[in-house]
């Protein structure tokens, strides 16, 4: 128990440090909305099954993508789950390419029983990242000469959640769980657009810069249901359902527009806010109504196959700057239908096997996303799609209840005519399942 507490404290401090650190990877797509997100594929539990997560449940890990899964935590148990990942990225646009890499603490989760029928879980994980730096050059010899426009952004959003699951009495041969999550999003995003005039012969054009900081502090909800039905003596059918309701929220923005000297970059004149005008204002953040359904078939805890489908009016959260201020102009990001499908297969380890290899679980899967983003660039609408594959294995540790999970995934995002991002993610997760609440018995 002491070891588990120490590991948990180290994980919390590491996550707190990584949450405030700047992401070193250049993510051009994070320029839009509240940034780019790799969920659920940043968690080994999802990577190893290709993103099929809605029916996943176990007594030794926490699955935050369907809160009903917490019902699988056994009585007298305490589950501590922590994961790390390393991501290798290659981005292509036309004949140009960029390679970079980064590593982070992927998530930290806890789970425990409150009563025989009520289970509790909570945790922290990154929700989105903002990290980009790009320059475009325009030339107009008749007016401003050469102008460089620099786009920069950094920051991100973290998610803290707490959820409950309830085991509901069901008919013979069936188990039924229902659950919910309360999610708190917190983070800061800083964005800058600089207009730099490079020709000294054009003296009447002055460098200008636009700064904006967005602070998120929002509460979201999601709900889940899981049903397992025995089919004879050998098979079990699983059903998972998730739902995110539509929510309309606010984001606190602060902005500054000013001109500056080209050499010292000192502020010359403030354009926004004008005298008597507030530097802060509220923008809009929307969570789309989202439905998810998963189905699985398991044979005697030997193997299982699972498939998921997700439908929504849009992917992630939609950020809209206040119309009265419009500091950065109209966003290229717009609403559009989103869908995700995933399928995975797992060969389940036998805890009673005579060899260690027989106790190892391994899995593989694939996913496809349509409408991950909808962008209007140069008057043309572009739908950004994604697809990927993943593999993994779970290695039982001491007592057979704790797990060490290894995963690897490949994701392809976008297209080469706009921007293609290829990423390979390696993950490792430690799931500690200890008996904290058992009463000792003596013969």
Secondary structure, DSSP 8 states (H G I E B T S, - for coil): -HHHHHHHHHHHHHHHHHHHS---S--GGGGSTT-B--TTTTSHHHHTTTT--TT---SSS--TTSGGGGGGS-TTEEEEEEEEEEEEEEEEETTEEEEEEEEEEEEEEEEEESSSSEEEEEEEEEEEEEEEEEEEEEEETTTTEEEEEEEEEEEEEEEEEEEEEEEE--STTEEEEEEEEEEEEEEEEEEEEEEEE--TT-TT---EEEEEEEEEEEEEEEEEEEEEEEETTTEEEEEEEEEE--EEEEEEEEEEEEEE-TTT--EEEEEES-TT--SEEEEEEEE--EEEEEEEEEETTTEEEEEEEEEESSSSEEEE--TTT-TT-S-SB----EEEEEEEEEE---TT-SSSGGG-EEEEEEEEEEEEEEEEETTEEEEEEEEEEEEEEEEE-GGGTSEEEEEEEEEEEEETTTEEEEEEEEEEEEEEEEE-S------
